[in-house]
Amino acid sequence: MMHAVHTVGTLGSKIINGKKVPANSMLYMASVQDSSGRHICGGFLINEDFVVTAAHCELSVVLGTHNLKKINNGTMRYAVEKFKNPFYDGVQSGNDIMLLKLSKKTQLGRRVKPIKLPKAGVKLSSKENCHVAGWGLTKTGGNTVNVLQVVKVPVVSLNVCKEEWNQVKINLPDTVICAGGYGTKGGFCQGDSGGPLVCRGMAVGVVLFNLALNSTTGNCDYPNKPNVYTNVMKYLDWIKEIIKKQKRQM
């Protein structure tokens, strides 16, 4: 995979113990790809102009497919303009979020639909079930998948999450959400950073990192630390300001 947090963890969403997503569902999911068309990260559409992903992800965006092997006339590929959060300074900064402005408006409809963002102040309950999806690996040492995978993940309270990560000398900022991993046998690992953590039908988080024991031999099949996501609610004003400013220039 393209990115790893050496000796600490891995980025992305290798969906562990998930299941295939039915066609024509999760229509907000985006594949962020390199210039050769290789899937690098996940992302999610929030309106006809913008996709949200992680700040360390780059390049073009593909919308309108749940199977990356079946790119057809209904699938749309876009060049993008990048707007990284100005306070991003590495994946552990808590500011690993980026807006991608599509080169042209996407056509919303049967194959492509945006996902709602939460309102400021939405409270998630500990052990509340959410889900995370991606096109990454499905087990340690396995292969990437073409068909989108999804897994249910319970929310872990921020206090518990911080305590767990403090044990490996990682001080989490207050701008993250934790869900999955932590003995649940489900979550993400290597591959598709940038995809959404979805709770109550809203994209509340952006896939950030977890602990794979170490970056070369870690076992992600049964994650022993909570998975960490950038908390979208902490960045709503920034997202709205970027969109507003870009609309004025159109």
Secondary structure, 3 states (H helix, E strand, C coil): CCCEECCCEEECCCCECCEECCCCCCCCEEEEECCCCCEEEEEEECCCCEEEECCCCCCEEEECCCECCCCCCCCEEECEEEEECCCCCCHHHCCCCEEEEECCCCCCCCCCCCCECCCCCCCCCCCCEEEEEECCCCCCCCCCCCECEEEEEEEECHHHHHHHHHCCCCCCCCCEEEEEECCCCCECCCCCCCCEEEECCEEEEEEEEECCCCCCCCCCCCCCCEEEEEEHHHHHHHHHHHHHHHHHHC
